[in-house]
Amino acid sequence: MNTSLLTPQVCYAAAIAGAFITALSQILLKTQANTTGKKGFFSKFLNIRVIAAYGLLFLTLAINQIALRYVPLSVMPCITATSFIWVFLMGALLLKEKVSPRKILGVIVILAGVIISRL
């Protein structure tokens, strides 16, 4: 791979994209978990949503390896923690999940943790 394309800005953008892709995969897994019907054990796990979700998670591993070229190891957990916030937002907007005070408190705690760790 041409390393001249891997600038610090590209690597940070890749890390943020990886967190977003992780959230997308979690939304896919949530939609599959919400389906009802009499399905066998294997059909719950060997279907297009689950396979695509785990494929996206595998893609995130590759993206994070590229991102770690310039993103410090101490910063990566802060960026990846934002995936929980993305899941919260996508769940509320796309899946019409109820936004409870407990979920909002969870997002606040995550944001506070990210901010505190970067001080």
C-alpha positions, 0 to 999 in steps of 0.5 A: 500500500502506498504509505504517502496516502496514509496521512494522520488525517486519513488515519483519524478519519479511518478510525472514526469510520471504523466506529461508525461501521461497527455501529452499523453492524450492531444495528444489523444484529439488532434487526435480526434479533428483533425478527420473530418466527419459528426458525431453527437454531442455525437459521438464526445465525446463518442468514444474510444480516448476521453474516453481513454484520460480522463481515462489517466487524471484520472490515473494522478490524482491518480499518483499525489496523490502518488507522493505528499507523498514525492514531496513538494507541491511547486515542483509539479506545476513545474513538471506538467508544463512540460506536455506542453513541452511534448505536444509540442514535441509529437505534432511535432514528432507524429502529424507532427504539424508545429513548429512555433516561437510562440510555441517555445517562449511558451516553452521557457517561460514555461522553464524560469518559472520553472527555476525561480520558483526553484531558 
